[in-house]
Amino acid sequence: MSENRGHLGLRSGIGLVVSNMVGAGVFISAGFMAQDLTPSQILASWVIGAVVALSGARAYATVAEWVPHSGGEYRYLSDLMHPALGFLAGWGSLLVGFSAPIAVDALAAGEFARTLGSPLPPRIFGAFVILALGLLHATSRHTSKHGHNLLFAGNALLLAGFVATGLFFGSNAWPDWAPANRLQEGVFPTEAFARGLFFIAFAFSGWNAAIYNASDFRNPHRDVPRALMI
């Protein structure tokens, strides 16, 4: 596809990446990790996850310059290595990379909605969310782009408000609570720390989202790598 046929710019690319990353994993992972890890250990886990995610984004940004077309790993492996590897990666992305996280996010949305008074069971509410967003993106490219940009703006404002609430109304002191499943004093919880990195990896997943729509960018050579890194 020629570059002038694309309809997405850098801002939309950043929105794609952020919207895919900021989901259920960001909001629920710390609760699981806090059962076994101290605040400093949880923060160290997030730092490690950030370094790994940035390393992956830098590598993908380079490959996106080589193959500025939609498809992600399916396209990259098919073009640069062998179509059979691309086929396997495509199915892996469909089942593990997209379907599973969508289901988790939908269930989390349903649970959050229930705490706000929704009468629907979480699974039903989540199914309606998936259906509504699917219809939004299936209507037209124009509606999909602007609808997603609007959702991204709302997501960013809510997240900023969440952080601001903690900064202005919290104690702003280093937490001193101890994990419920605390091991012997002075013993590093290696197993729990490694398990926590799994939650971190899930929370950071989505940093490569822009590569799947590379052909829809006006300038994929420039904007897809930048969207990943930013």
Secondary structure, DSSP 8 states (H G I E B T S, - for coil): --GGG--B-HHHHHHHHHHHHSSHHHHHHHHHHTTT--HHHHHHHHHHHHHHHHHHHHHHHHHHHH--STTTHHHHHHHHT-HHHHHHHHHHIIIIIIIHHHHHHHHHHHHHHHHTT--S-HHHHHHHHHHHHHHHHHH-HHHHHHHHHHHHHHHHHHHHHHHHHHHHHS--S------TT--STT---HHHHHHHHHHHHHHHTTTTGGGGGGGGBSSHHHHHHHHHH-
